[in-house]
Structures are given as C-alpha cells and as structure tokens.
Amino acid sequence: MQKITPFLWFDKEAEEAAKFYVSIFKNSKILNVSRYPKEGFEVHHMPEGTAMTVEFILEGQKFLALNAGPVFKFNEAISFVVDCQTQEEVDYFWNKLSAVKESGQCGWLKDKYGLSWQIIPKQLGEMLSDKDPQKAGRTMQAMLTMKKIDIAGLNKAYEGK
C-alpha cells in the first residue's frame, strides 16, 4: 500500500489533466472521480457535476487531483522526475509533456497545466556522481547548456571528446 500520495490542486482542469497524464504514461489509469453536488455551491462555487477529485495512477504511482479554484498555482518548488533509459524515452516524454518545447533548462519543463517535470536519463546521475571530478565536471558543464537532455552530448563530455 502506498502511504504517501501526491495531491495536485487545479483550478478546474483536474479531470482533463488526469486524462492527459494517463494518455502519456504506460501502466496508468483513472481510478475514481468524485463530483461536486449542488449542495455547498455557496462555498465551493463549482457547478454541479464538475469533477471534485480525480484519483489516478501513473506507472504505479497514485495521485489525487482536486478542482478547487484559482487560489493556488503550481511552481518549480515541486516537480516530478521521469527516469528514462534511452534518448527515445527522453524525446517522447519531453515532446508529450512540454508546453513550450524550447523552454526549460537541464531537463526541466512545465506542462500545459503549469506542473514541473524533470525528464532525466538514468546515465546523468551516474555521470554526475563519478569519482573522477573531471568527468563529473564536464558532464555538469554540458548539462548546463542543454534544455532537453541529449544523452550523446553528455557521453561526449563525460569521455572528454
């Protein structure tokens, strides 16, 4: 049983966002949608039948999304890391999730809902933590010039080529 579930506050796009994320990640599905009743409208201000909460799973990780109005917005202080094995995976997730392909830095992007993601190849962590400080330093320098991570570019820098 998962003890901690990320909780995502949306203005009124929770159901749309959950469907979007589920369409991108394999092994994903919407588990449950609760809807606002007409009762309490004077407090929640949501039309009857609007999704209130959407429970969904992405790659085995459960999330809960809430439609609760424009009070809070996402910011970069919280992001989700997508671990990738290949450049094809990096490209896939970057292209599917990024609202503005040319924005972002060092593998970070924002999606159309303002949620931040890090699309990171597994090799990056290994290279940055190499015991050889020159290899790690060259890798860091290369990464700092990238928006979407380019594994071949990282490999060249790591090897000193």
Secondary structure by P-SEA (a helix, b strand, c coil): cccbbbbbbbccaaaaaaaaaaaccccccccbbbbbccccccccccccccccbbbbccccbbbbbbbccccccccccbbbbbbbccaaaaaaaaaaccccccccccccccccccbbbbbccaaaaaaaacccaaaaaaaaaaaaacccccaaaaaaaaacc
